[in-house]
Amino acid sequence: MLNDAIQKELKRFTDYVVKEARTNLTRLKKNSTKTLYDSLKGNVKVSTNSFEMSIEMEEYGHYQDQGVNGVGPAGKDKNGNPKQVVKNGKYKFGTGSGPKGGLTKGIDTWMIRKGIAPRDKDGKFISRKSLRFLIARSVFRHGIKPSLFLTKPFEAAFKTLPDELVEKFGLEVLDLFKYTIQNPKK
């Protein structure tokens, strides 16, 4: 009977996190293809003395949530904007672990989907290839700003977990997050 109550509570937890993460993706305008949105799924399995809980999503969801370090120097540009949006993040460009040209390819499909017509500062058309290169270079140097589309609802849901459940399993939000959001889909 106790396991049923724990199962129900953890199911409520994952359902809330997934629902709010999807809402955040839409609100933050990070939902153009719905691939990440549709990939978000929560799973719960409770045993006598333990439980298993996971929230699955496409691999790039981790980068959108946590951000990616750029390879350029930190500091401010001539307009006072940060040169690098993430400094000490978990993920970074330039490790060689991603596919060659993957960033450029992704930007190209994004530009087509958004209907971006490449123009220079005088309003003259430039080639899509040139604009794609400029955007990719900027993202590579400056990084990707964390959206926390998943982290914020996870932390909010954790605060609503019953104290008995948190104490019984010795749960801490950072550890639970690390072990729950660990299985990226590839």
C-alpha positions in Angstrom: 0.0 0.0 0.0 2.9 2.4 0.9 4.5 1.6 -2.5 1.3 2.7 -4.3 1.3 6.0 -2.5 5.0 6.6 -3.4 4.3 5.6 -7.0 1.4 8.0 -7.2 3.4 10.9 -5.6 6.5 10.3 -7.9 4.2 10.0 -11.0 2.6 13.4 -10.0 6.1 14.8 -9.7 7.3 13.7 -13.1 4.0 14.6 -14.8 4.3 18.2 -13.4 8.0 18.5 -14.4 7.3 17.3 -18.0 4.2 19.6 -18.3 6.0 22.7 -17.0 9.1 22.0 -19.1 7.0 21.7 -22.2 5.2 25.0 -21.3 8.6 26.7 -20.8 9.9 25.5 -24.2 6.8 27.1 -25.8 7.0 30.3 -23.7 10.8 30.6 -24.4 10.2 30.1 -28.2 12.4 27.0 -28.2 9.8 24.7 -29.7 10.0 25.3 -33.4 10.0 21.6 -34.5 8.3 20.1 -31.4 11.0 17.4 -31.4 12.3 18.2 -27.9 8.8 18.9 -26.6 7.5 15.5 -27.8 10.6 13.7 -26.5 10.0 14.7 -22.9 8.7 11.7 -20.9 8.7 10.8 -17.2 9.1 7.2 -15.9 8.6 5.9 -12.4 9.1 2.4 -10.9 8.9 1.8 -7.1 10.2 -1.3 -5.3 10.1 -2.1 -1.6 13.2 -0.1 -0.5 13.9 1.9 -3.6 12.6 3.7 -6.6 13.7 4.4 -10.1 12.7 7.7 -11.7 13.8 9.2 -15.0 12.9 12.1 -17.3 13.9 11.4 -20.9 14.5 13.9 -23.7 16.5 14.4 -26.8 20.2 14.9 -26.1 20.2 18.5 -27.2 17.7 19.3 -24.5 20.5 19.1 -21.9 22.4 21.8 -23.8 19.3 24.0 -24.1 18.6 23.6 -20.3 22.1 24.0 -18.9 23.7 26.1 -21.7 27.0 25.6 -23.5 30.3 27.3 -22.8 31.7 29.3 -25.8 35.3 29.0 -26.8 35.9 32.8 -27.0 37.3 35.0 -24.2 35.0 36.1 -21.4 34.4 39.8 -21.0 32.3 42.5 -22.7 32.1 43.5 -26.4 32.2 47.1 -27.6 28.4 47.4 -26.8 28.8 46.2 -23.3 27.2 42.8 -24.0 28.8 39.7 -22.5 31.2 38.0 -24.9 30.5 34.6 -23.5 27.1 33.7 -22.1 28.2 30.7 -20.1 31.6 30.5 -18.3 31.6 27.5 -16.1 28.9 25.2 -17.5 28.9 21.5 -17.8 29.0 21.5 -21.6 31.4 23.3 -23.9 32.1 23.7 -27.6 35.4 22.6 -29.0 35.7 19.2 -27.3 35.5 17.4 -30.7 32.8 15.1 -29.4 30.1 16.4 -31.6 29.6 15.7 -35.3 31.8 17.7 -37.7 29.7 20.6 -39.1 26.7 19.7 -36.9 26.3 23.2 -35.6 26.3 24.7 -39.1 23.8 22.1 -40.4 21.5 22.7 -37.4 21.6 26.5 -38.0 20.9 26.1 -41.7 17.7 24.1 -41.0 16.7 26.6 -38.3 17.2 29.5 -40.7 15.0 27.8 -43.3 12.3 26.9 -40.8 12.2 30.5 -39.4 12.3 32.0 -42.9 15.3 34.1 -42.2 16.3 36.2 -45.2 20.0 37.0 -44.9 20.7 40.7 -45.2 23.7 42.9 -44.3 23.5 46.0 -42.1 22.6 48.1 -45.2 19.6 45.8 -46.0 21.2 44.1 -49.0 20.8 40.4 -49.4 23.8 38.2 -48.6 24.2 34.5 -49.2 22.6 32.1 -46.7 25.9 30.3 -46.5 27.6 33.5 -45.3 24.9 34.2 -42.7 25.0 30.6 -41.5 28.7 30.8 -41.0 28.4 34.1 -39.1 25.7 32.7 -36.8 27.6 29.5 -36.2 30.8 31.4 -35.4 29.0 33.6 -32.9 27.3 30.6 -31.2 30.6 28.7 -31.1 32.5 31.7 -29.6 29.8 33.0 -27.1 28.0 29.7 -26.2 24.4 29.0 -25.6 22.6 30.7 -22.7 21.0 28.3 -20.2 17.2 28.4 -20.4 16.6 26.2 -17.4 13.4 25.1 -19.0 13.6 21.8 -17.1 15.7 22.7 -14.1 13.3 25.3 -12.7 10.1 23.0 -12.8 12.2 20.2 -11.3 13.3 22.3 -8.4 9.8 23.7 -7.9 8.3 20.1 -7.9 11.0 18.9 -5.5 9.8 21.5 -2.9 6.3 20.0 -3.0 7.4 16.4 -2.3 6.1 15.2 1.1 8.8 15.5 3.8 8.3 11.8 4.7 9.3 10.8 1.2 12.3 13.1 1.1 13.5 11.8 4.5 12.8 8.1 3.9 15.0 8.1 0.8 17.4 10.8 1.9 16.7 12.9 -1.2 18.5 16.0 -2.1 17.5 18.1 -5.1 20.9 18.2 -6.8 21.5 14.5 -6.5 18.0 13.6 -7.6 18.3 15.9 -10.6 21.6 14.4 -11.6 20.3 10.8 -11.4 16.9 11.5 -12.9 18.0 13.6 -15.9 20.9 11.3 -17.0 19.6 9.4 -20.0 19.8 11.5 -23.1 18.2 10.0 -26.2 20.6 9.9 -29.2 
